[in-house]
Every structure is written in C-alpha cells, then in structure tokens.
Amino acid sequence: MAELAILDASNDTDPTTLAGMSSAQLTEITTLDDESLTALQRVRAACATGDQQDPLDESAALRLKHRGLDGSRLWLIGDSGFALLHEDGVDIAVAPSARGAGFGTSLASATAELAGSAWSHGDHPAAAVLAAKHGFERARELWVMRRPIALELPQSSSRVGIRGYQEGDEAELLRVNAAAFASHPEQGAMDADNLAERMGESWFDPAGLLVATEGDRMLGFHWTKQHSATTGEVYVVGIDPAAQGRGLGKALTLAGLAHLAARVEPQGEVILYVESDNLAARAVYEGLGFTHADADTHVQYRKD
C-alpha cells in the first residue's frame, strides 16, 4: 500500500537541517542503477522503522524486485524521499528524519496528475489534506484485524478434506483465485508469474498454503504467512464461487489459524487485511475473535 502523504508541517526537525534539505533536487530516475535502488531502499527502511509501515505494498515491492522500473516511473530526492508511479497508483514516502521540508508535497505535485490513486497508511489527516489538494477523494478502506494467537479456536464442523499445497496444484489455485477475486483490483490479477514470485519469497511454506479439495477439483484455499516468531497472517482466503454456502471460508480460516498457532509464540498475534465493506468476511473473522482498531485502517484515494 502506498503512503500518499507524509507530515510536511513537522516541528520536530531543526530549522538549520530543514534549510539544507530543502535544496535537495527532485530527480526522475530513468535507469534503476545500484545507487538509485540503494537510496530508495534506505527510505523504505527508515519508514518501516519509524512508522512501523513499509511504504511499498507487497505487489509494488515484488514488481520492483523482479522487473525494476519496467512499466513504472521513479522520482527521488536524494535518499530523503521517493515517488514510485505504477499501474496501481503512486507510492510516496519521505524518511522520518527528512520530514518538515516539504518533500512529500513536492513528490505529490510531481506525480498527482499522472496517478489515478494512492494509499494512505493509518488514515492520517495530513494524507486527506494532500489528497484533497490534488483532486483525490476517499474511495476505499482496508482494515487490519488482529487476533491473539493464544485465543482458543472453535472446532470446525466441515467434512471437506483440507491439506497442504502440493506440486501440480498451480492451475487449480490460479483458477480458484481468479474466480474468487474477479472484482478485486489487486489479488484478482495474480497470474503464474506472480504466483511463482510469491512462492519464491523466504516466508513461503507449502504446508501453510492450505487447500480444500473434492476429487480433482479445488474448492478453496487459505494461504497463511508467518512474518516473525510473534506474528502470523491470514494472507489470502479464496473460495470458488461455485462452492460457496458450504462453510468453507470458516473451515479454511480455522485450519490456517491452527497451522499458525503451532508456529507463532503464545504471546503473538495473527493479523489479516479485509475490505471494510466486505460484511460477510468481517462477520466470519469477528466470530473467530478478530478485532479492528481505528488506527489499523488504510485508505485509498482516487480521482473521479
């Protein structure tokens, strides 16, 4: 998810430092060489540490890792900030130590006319101001919900067979994913290359990609992710529309939570992302003990 607005009115930065930073040049990078990539990654790391949020979502990060700037455009302000424009919108980030110099405003001004959308992490009021200034309107909310790993799990009543991912499941997994997320702007676009990229990440565990099958047909899947010893994620739950109404969403979610409970430390938690208007999914997750706090809201802004 992209961070549209960074605090540009901070009073925490020394005025002398701000004067020096304000002279930094905004440059469009046409070739992603090692120097430019290092500068971008420094900003990412600084934001991840200072904000507890990576300013690039998984899709943007994988695209950058595997395809560089193919189909994307990049602007840098030294190693203080960047704007990455791609098919999903624009990602703008300013390192916490460089905020207050107007870099976020400069990056937004350079890219706002080219972008159709952008995300704001944490629903920050400064993002709303900057979005409105450039003609973006609040269009979508993505919730982060959390559940203590130690919370007791209910028993599943489903009799459908659930197992870990096996070689040869790729085609059925992609079919179910495409059908389940046909109207989803990000997940629904996953193809064989995207799947291979995700499976190539260090966190991938075939045993944590649980699939429900009936004969040779896949009915649904629950892809879990373990971020650390204390954090797991309900990464993706997808049900074939033809198999809906059989309680598979709850059964697969429970199977995934049990898988994570055996791997995440007792004081840890499980997180998930869900569209705020997906009332059916929210009801399932709330029934399993997941809760949402206002600070755990990401907002997508779009132009008309």
C-alpha positions in Angstrom: 0.0 0.0 0.0 1.2 3.4 -0.8 1.6 6.3 1.6 0.2 9.3 -0.1 1.0 11.9 2.5 3.9 12.4 4.8 3.9 15.0 7.5 5.2 18.2 5.9 4.5 20.5 8.8 6.5 18.8 11.5 8.0 21.0 14.1 10.5 18.2 15.2 13.2 19.0 12.6 15.9 21.5 13.3 15.4 24.6 11.1 19.1 24.6 10.0 18.7 20.9 8.9 15.5 21.8 7.0 17.3 24.6 5.2 19.9 22.2 4.0 17.4 19.5 3.0 15.2 21.9 1.1 17.9 22.4 -1.5 17.8 18.7 -2.4 16.9 18.0 -6.0 13.8 16.1 -7.2 15.0 13.9 -10.0 13.2 11.4 -12.2 15.2 8.2 -12.4 15.1 6.6 -15.9 17.5 3.8 -15.1 17.3 1.9 -11.8 21.0 1.6 -11.1 22.5 0.4 -7.8 22.8 3.9 -6.4 19.2 4.8 -7.0 17.9 1.5 -5.7 20.0 1.9 -2.6 18.6 5.4 -2.0 15.0 4.1 -2.4 15.6 1.1 -0.1 17.1 3.5 2.6 13.9 5.5 2.6 11.8 2.3 2.8 13.8 1.0 5.7 13.6 4.4 7.5 9.8 4.5 7.1 9.4 0.9 8.1 11.4 1.6 11.3 9.9 4.9 12.1 6.3 4.3 11.1 6.1 0.6 11.5 4.8 0.5 7.9 6.6 -0.3 4.7 5.6 2.4 2.2 5.5 -0.2 -0.6 2.9 -2.9 -0.6 3.8 -6.4 -1.5 2.7 -6.0 -5.1 4.9 -2.9 -5.7 7.8 -4.4 -3.8 7.8 -7.7 -5.9 7.4 -5.7 -9.1 10.4 -3.6 -8.2 12.4 -6.6 -7.2 11.7 -8.7 -10.3 11.1 -6.2 -13.0 12.8 -3.0 -11.9 11.2 0.1 -13.5 9.6 -1.9 -16.3 6.2 -0.1 -16.6 6.9 2.2 -13.6 8.4 5.6 -13.1 10.6 6.7 -10.1 11.4 10.1 -8.7 14.0 10.6 -5.9 15.0 13.4 -3.6 18.4 12.0 -2.6 17.9 9.4 0.0 15.2 11.5 1.7 12.2 10.6 -0.3 10.7 8.9 -3.4 7.6 8.6 -5.5 7.1 5.3 -7.4 4.4 5.5 -10.1 3.0 2.2 -11.4 -0.2 0.7 -12.8 -1.8 0.5 -9.3 -1.2 4.2 -8.5 1.6 6.2 -6.8 3.6 5.3 -3.7 5.1 8.3 -2.0 7.5 8.1 1.0 9.7 10.5 2.9 12.1 9.3 5.5 11.1 10.4 9.0 14.3 12.4 9.6 13.6 14.4 6.4 10.0 15.4 7.1 9.0 19.0 7.5 10.9 20.2 4.4 8.0 19.9 2.0 9.4 16.8 0.2 6.0 15.0 0.4 4.3 18.0 -1.2 7.0 18.2 -3.9 6.7 14.5 -4.7 2.9 14.6 -4.8 2.9 17.7 -7.0 5.2 15.9 -9.5 3.1 12.8 -9.8 -0.5 13.7 -8.9 -1.5 14.5 -12.5 -0.1 11.1 -13.6 -1.7 8.9 -10.9 -5.2 7.7 -10.6 -5.0 6.5 -7.0 -2.8 6.3 -3.9 -3.0 4.8 -0.4 -2.6 6.4 3.0 -1.4 4.2 5.8 -3.1 4.7 9.2 -5.8 7.1 7.8 -3.6 10.1 8.6 -5.3 13.5 8.5 -2.3 15.0 6.6 -3.0 12.5 3.8 -6.6 13.7 3.5 -5.4 17.3 3.1 -2.8 16.5 0.5 -5.2 14.2 -1.4 -7.9 16.9 -1.5 -5.4 19.4 -2.7 -4.7 17.3 -5.8 -8.2 16.2 -6.5 -8.2 12.8 -4.9 -11.3 11.6 -3.0 -11.6 8.9 -0.3 -12.8 5.8 -2.1 -11.8 2.6 -0.2 -10.9 1.4 3.2 -8.8 -1.6 4.0 -8.9 -2.8 7.6 -6.2 -4.6 9.6 -7.8 -7.0 12.1 -5.9 -8.7 14.9 -6.4 -11.8 17.0 -4.3 -13.1 19.9 -2.7 -16.4 18.9 -3.5 -17.8 22.4 -7.2 -17.3 21.9 -8.9 -20.7 21.9 -10.1 -21.9 18.5 -13.6 -23.3 17.9 -13.9 -26.7 16.3 -14.7 -27.0 12.6 -17.8 -29.0 11.6 -16.7 -29.2 7.9 -16.0 -32.6 6.4 -14.2 -31.4 3.4 -10.7 -32.6 3.1 -8.0 -29.9 3.7 -4.3 -30.4 3.0 -1.2 -28.5 2.3 -0.2 -27.3 -1.1 1.4 -29.9 -3.5 3.2 -29.7 -6.7 0.6 -29.7 -9.5 -1.9 -27.5 -7.6 -0.8 -24.4 -9.5 -3.5 -24.4 -12.2 -6.4 -25.0 -9.8 -5.1 -22.5 -7.4 -5.0 -19.8 -10.1 -8.4 -20.8 -11.3 -10.0 -20.5 -7.9 -8.1 -17.3 -7.2 -9.3 -15.7 -10.4 -12.9 -16.7 -9.8 -12.9 -15.7 -6.1 -11.3 -12.3 -6.7 -12.7 -11.5 -10.1 -13.7 -8.0 -8.9 -10.7 -7.4 -6.6 -8.2 -4.9 -8.2 -5.0 -6.5 -6.8 -5.5 -10.1 -5.8 -7.6 -11.0 -8.8 -4.7 -10.1 -11.2 -2.4 -12.8 -9.9 -1.0 -14.9 -12.7 1.5 -17.8 -12.9 4.4 -15.3 -12.8 3.0 -13.5 -9.7 2.4 -16.9 -8.0 6.0 -18.0 -8.7 7.3 -14.7 -7.3 5.4 -15.1 -4.1 6.4 -18.7 -3.7 10.0 -17.7 -4.2 9.9 -15.5 -1.1 11.7 -16.6 2.0 8.5 -16.8 4.0 6.7 -19.3 1.7 5.8 -22.6 3.3 3.8 -25.1 1.2 2.4 -26.6 4.4 0.9 -23.1 5.2 -0.9 -22.9 1.9 -4.0 -25.0 2.8 -6.3 -26.2 0.1 -9.8 -27.7 0.3 -10.4 -30.3 -2.4 -13.2 -32.6 -3.7 -11.8 -35.2 -6.1 -9.6 -33.4 -8.5 -11.3 -30.0 -8.0 -10.1 -27.3 -5.6 -12.9 -25.7 -3.7 -10.9 -23.1 -1.9 -7.6 -22.2 -0.2 -6.2 -20.4 2.7 -2.7 -19.0 2.2 -1.0 -18.2 5.6 2.1 -16.2 6.1 4.5 -16.1 9.1 6.1 -12.7 9.4 8.1 -13.5 12.6 8.1 -15.6 15.7 5.3 -13.4 17.1 3.2 -12.5 14.0 1.3 -14.7 11.5 -1.1 -13.6 8.9 -4.3 -14.8 7.2 -2.8 -13.9 3.9 -5.4 -14.9 1.4 -8.6 -16.9 1.7 -10.3 -17.7 -1.6 -13.4 -19.8 -2.2 -14.6 -20.9 -5.6 -18.0 -19.1 -6.1 -19.5 -22.5 -7.2 -18.6 -23.9 -3.7 -19.9 -21.0 -1.6 -22.5 -21.7 1.0 -20.8 -24.7 2.4 -18.9 -23.1 5.3 -15.6 -23.4 3.5 -14.4 -19.9 4.4 -14.7 -20.6 8.1 -13.3 -24.1 7.8 -10.2 -23.0 5.9 -9.7 -20.0 8.1 -9.7 -22.3 11.2 -7.3 -24.7 9.6 -4.9 -21.8 8.8 -5.2 -20.4 12.3 -4.4 -23.9 13.8 -1.4 -24.1 11.5 -0.1 -20.6 12.7 -0.9 -21.4 16.3 1.7 -24.3 16.1 4.3 -21.9 14.8 3.7 -18.5 16.4 4.8 -17.8 20.0 1.9 -17.9 22.6 2.2 -14.1 23.2 2.0 -13.4 19.5 -0.9 -12.5 17.2 -2.5 -13.2 13.8 -3.4 -10.3 11.5 -5.4 -10.1 8.3 -6.5 -7.4 5.8 -10.1 -7.1 4.8 -12.1 -4.6 2.8 -14.2 -2.6 5.3 -17.4 -3.1 3.2 -17.0 -6.9 3.0 -19.5 -7.5 5.7 -19.7 -11.3 5.2 -15.9 -11.7 5.6 -15.9 -9.4 8.6 -18.6 -11.4 10.3 -16.6 -14.6 9.9 -13.4 -13.0 11.2 -15.2 -11.3 14.1 -16.8 -14.6 15.0 -13.3 -16.0 15.3 -12.1 -13.3 17.7 -10.6 -10.8 15.3 -11.0 -7.1 16.2 -10.3 -3.8 14.4 -9.0 -0.5 15.8 -9.4 2.8 14.0 -5.6 3.2 13.8 -5.5 0.0 11.7 -7.2 1.5 8.7 -5.6 2.1 5.3 -7.4 4.5 2.9 -7.2 4.5 -0.8 -7.8 7.9 -2.5 -8.9 8.1 -6.2 -9.6 10.7 -8.7 -13.0 10.9 -10.3 
